[in-house]
Amino acid sequence: MDYVNFFTSLNPFILGILMLVLLLGAYNKWVSH
């Protein structure tokens, strides 16, 4: 099964989305504050 390969190939994409969401959340919190 290539599930591990599939996940590792998607990992950078998922990490990028998570970082973007965290940055947007911190930015919104900083702006609203």
Helices and strands as residue ranges (DSSP letters): H 3-32
